[in-house]
Amino acid sequence: MKIEEYDLRTGGSYRYEHSDDSGSYRFAGVVHTVRENEFIVQTFEYLGFPDVVSLETLTFVDLGNVPASWSAIPCTRDRRPATAWRKRVWRPA
């Protein structure tokens, strides 16, 4: 992965390129809110499909000695984007 820009602060942005045997894929986003060790709101866009943007929220949760986070991402699969959310919990291996 090639990181072209990564400015993780309120008002910042990011852009990166991922490459594999099939080709290269570019992604970008805008960081809307950062509260250190608490909360991040950002957009995510695959530049292969311009004008299709996801809004992501990331909430950090203290689980003691295990770093983890919880995020809710709008999901349009059931055509109710305002009320349909996927929850993801990330824990390191």
C-alpha positions in Angstrom: 0.0 0.0 0.0 1.2 3.5 -0.9 0.1 6.2 1.5 -0.1 9.5 -0.5 -1.5 11.7 2.3 -2.6 11.0 5.9 -3.6 13.9 8.1 -5.6 12.5 11.0 -7.0 15.6 12.6 -10.2 17.5 12.5 -10.4 19.0 9.0 -7.6 16.6 7.7 -7.8 14.2 4.8 -6.2 11.0 3.6 -5.4 9.3 0.3 -3.8 5.9 -0.5 -3.3 3.4 -3.2 -3.5 -0.3 -2.9 -2.0 -2.6 -5.6 -2.2 -6.3 -6.3 -1.9 -8.6 -9.2 -5.2 -7.3 -10.6 -4.2 -3.6 -10.6 -4.2 -0.5 -8.5 -7.1 0.9 -6.4 -7.1 4.4 -4.9 -9.1 5.6 -1.9 -9.6 8.9 -0.2 -11.5 10.6 2.5 -12.0 13.7 4.7 -11.6 13.6 8.5 -14.5 15.5 10.0 -14.0 15.1 13.7 -11.2 13.7 15.8 -11.4 13.4 19.6 -8.1 11.7 20.7 -8.6 8.2 22.1 -12.4 8.7 21.9 -14.0 9.3 18.5 -13.4 9.8 14.8 -15.8 10.7 12.0 -14.6 10.5 8.4 -15.7 9.8 4.9 -14.4 7.0 2.7 -14.4 6.9 -1.1 -13.2 4.3 -3.6 -12.0 6.6 -6.4 -12.9 3.9 -8.9 -16.6 4.8 -8.2 -16.5 8.6 -7.8 -19.3 10.4 -6.0 -20.2 7.3 -3.9 -19.1 8.2 -0.4 -19.5 6.4 2.9 -19.7 8.2 6.3 -17.8 6.3 9.0 -17.8 6.8 12.7 -15.2 5.1 14.9 -15.6 5.0 18.7 -12.7 3.7 20.8 -13.7 1.5 23.7 -11.5 0.8 26.7 -11.4 -3.0 27.2 -8.6 -3.0 29.7 -5.4 -4.4 28.2 -7.1 -5.2 24.9 -7.2 -2.3 22.4 -10.5 -2.4 20.4 -12.8 -0.1 18.6 -16.4 0.0 17.4 -17.7 1.6 14.3 -21.1 1.9 12.6 -21.3 2.3 8.9 -24.4 3.2 7.0 -25.6 0.3 4.9 -27.8 0.7 1.9 -28.4 -3.0 1.3 -31.9 -2.9 2.7 -32.7 0.5 1.1 -33.0 2.2 4.5 -29.7 4.0 4.8 -30.8 6.2 7.7 -31.7 3.3 9.9 -29.6 0.4 8.6 -26.2 0.1 10.3 -23.5 -2.5 10.3 -21.5 -2.8 13.5 -17.9 -3.8 13.3 -15.7 -4.5 16.3 -11.9 -4.7 15.7 -9.6 -6.5 17.9 -5.9 -7.2 17.1 -5.0 -10.8 16.6 
